[in-house]
Amino acid sequence: MSHIPPLDPNVAARKGFRESEERLKRFWTAVDVAEAEGGWAVTLDGRTPKTPAHAPLRLPTEAAARLAADEWAAQGEFIDPATMPATRLASTAIDRVSQVREAVAEEIAAFAGSDLLCYLADHPTSLAVEQAREWTPWRDWAAIELGVVLEPAEGICHRAQDPAAIARVTELALRLDDFALTGLALATPLLGSAVLAMALQRGVLTGDAAFELSRLDEAFQERQWGVDAEAAERTAARRAEAVLLDNWFRALGRS
């Protein structure tokens, strides 16, 4: 039996390890990956670490396992779960998403019902023109490539979408394995758009490009009024998350 304790990155990151006794010391020297039943396992001195629910940390592809392994290798004297996003994604997929796939898919589809790309500004005109230019091709892409037809509206009043389009998003989400579904579930609220998230998952958009499309309104306001340091920091963190998800989907092989 492995001596490696389960690590809950969510709890650890939330606590922040402010108390020295809460901090877990690095207890391994060598980090690698190895083929295992159902995929590839991260190994620490030849042993596989566990998820918070005590399942082996196994991922579907070698590339995805190496993303997580690199995070373990990069740890210093103490483990900092906040610097281990791929490990967190994998643990979430294994422990949680695998148990509630339908609910996760329905939540993604709910975003399509109020997708960012469907809400065009009614003023100022310059922003409305930019949104139409940048977002219309992606609504068209969703209709042609995904069979998801979403209708745009002006202003902030909710416009109900065709239930068939919402059902189609649910269907597409459920076709994904647990790991890709987990990534899609994180990408959708980050971008405010199921369409942009699916384009990212499929590799049609890069993380950076998807993020830029998701923040046209914000960028417009920045051009008008400037950017403060706190807002810039938040934007950088969100952009980094989008890039991470791009790397995650790429490592999974996309599908």
N, C-alpha and C positions, 0 to 999 in steps of 0.2 A: 504493500500500500504506500502511496506517495506520502512523503512527509511535508509536502508543500501545502500550506493552508490556503483556503479559498480567500480571494481578495474581492471585496465589493467596492469597485471604483466609485459608484454613485454615493454610497454612504461616506466613504473616505473623503471624497472631494467636498461633500457637503459639510463635514466636520472641519475640513481644512487642516487637520493634523496640528492644531494649535498646541495641544498638550504633548509634551515629549514622549509620555508613556503610550500615546496613541500611535506613534510613528512606527511603522514596520521597517526593520532593517533589511537591506538586501542580504539574501541568504544563499545566493548561487554565484557561480563563476561563469560557466559556459551557457550560452543561449543558442538554440538551434531549432529546426523543425524536422519532423519525421513523419513518414506515411503512417497512417493509423486507420482503423476501421471507420469508414465513412468520410475519409478526407485526410487532412494533415493536422498534426498536433504541434503546438509549441512545446519545446522541452527546455527545462532548466536543470543543468547537470544531469541530463538524461531522463528526467522525470517531468510529467505533464502537470502544470498548474490547474487549479479548479476554478470554476465559475462560482459566483456567490451561492448558487443552489447545489454546489458540489459536483457538477458535471465536468468531465474533462474538457479543457479548452481546445476544441478541435474545430477546424474551419474547412470549407469545401475545396479550397485550392491551395496550392503551395504558395502562390503569391500573396493571398490573404493571410495565411499563417505567418508569412515573413513580415507583413506589416505589423502584426501584433508582436512577433518575436523581437523586432527592432525596438519596440517600446520597452520591453523588458530589458533588453541589452543596454538601453540608454539610461536606465535608472542609476542614480548615484548611491550614496551610503544608505539613504532612506527611500522607500517607495513613495512616489508621488502619483497617485491614480489620475489626477487631473491632466497628466501628460500622457495618458494611455487611451486615447479615444478609440482606436481600433479594437483594443481589448474590451472596452466598454460595449462597443457595437456587437462584438462576437458574443459576449456574455448575455446581452439583452436578447439577441437572436435565439440563443440556446435555451435560456431560462424562461423567457417571457413570451416572445413573439410566437414561438413554436406552439404555445398553449392557447393563444388567442388570435389566430390568423384572421378569422372572419371579421372580428371586431376591428382589427388593425386596418384591414382592407376597406371596411366601411368608413372608417375615420378619414382615410386618404380620399375616398370618393366624396365625402362630405365637403372637402375643400374644393372639389370640382364644381360643386353646387354654388359656390361663391368665389370662383377662381379670380385671382388678381387680374388676369388678362382680359376679363370680361367687363371691367369697370373703368371706363374711360372718363377722364375729367371733362366737365362741361365748361370749365374755364380754368386757367387762361387758355387761349387758343393755341399758343405755342406748345404747351404741355400736351394738349389733346392731340395735336398733329404728331408730336413725337411718339406718344403712346400708340396711335394708330399705325404709324410707320413700323415701330419695333415689335408690337405685340400681334398684329394681324397675321403675319406669316406663321406664328406659332399656334394660333388658333386653327389656321388652315392646315398646318402640319398635323395637329391632333385629329382633325376631321378625316384627312386623307390616309395617314399612316396608322392611326390608332382606332379609327371609327368612333371617335369621341367628338360630337358636334356640340359646341358651346356657343351661345348667342351673346353678343356684347350689349352693353347698355351704357348710357351716359349718366354721370352723377353717382351718388352713393346709395340710391334706393335699390333694394334687393330685387333681382330678376330671377325668377325660378327657371331652372334649366330642365330640359327634357329628361324624365326619369330614365329613359333608355341610355342616355349619355352617362348618367351616374352609375347605372348598373354595369355599363361597359368598363368604367374605371375600376370598379370592384373586381370584375372578372380578370382584367389585366393584372391587377395587384396580386390576386390569388394564384396566378400562374408562376409567380416568382418563388424562389426558395426562401427559407426563413431569413437568410443573411441579406439577400437583396431586398426583401420586403422590409426588413429593419431599416436599411439605408433609405428606402423610399419614404418610410414613415417619418424619418427625421428630416429628409430633404423637403417634403411637402410644406410643413409649417414654416420652415426656415425661409423658403422662397415665396410662401403665400399662394402657391400655385401647384396643383396636381399636374398640370401640363408641363410646366418647366421642370418639375421633379422627374417626370417620366422621360423627358428629353435628356436630362442629366443621366439618369439611370441607364439609358440606352446608348449613351455616348454621342448623341447628336449635338449636345451642348457641353462645353467644358464647365467646370465648377465656377470659374471666374465669370464666364459669359452669362451663365444662368443667374448668378448673383447680380450682375449689372442690370439685367433685364428686370429683375425683381424689385429694384430700387430706383426706377426711373423718377418717381415722384420725389423721393428723398434727394436724389442727385440734382433735380430741378431746383428744389428749395435751397440746396447748398450753393448752387450757382447764383441764386438771388441774394442770399443772406450770409453766405460764408459758412465755415465749419469750425466748431469748437473742439477742443482737445478730447473731451469726454465722448462726444459723438463719434469722432474719428476712431477712437479706441474701440467703441462698440462695433462700428462698421468693419474694422479690421478683424475683429474676433469672428464676426458672422461670415465674412469672406473666407477666412481660414477654415471654417467649418464646411463651407461649400466645396472648397478645394479638397479637403479631407474626404468628403463623400465621393467626389470624383475619383480619387485614388482608390477608395474602397470598392466602388463599382468596377473600376478597371481591374483591380486585383481579383475580383470574383469572376471575371471573364465576360461580364455583361450578358444579357440575354433578352 
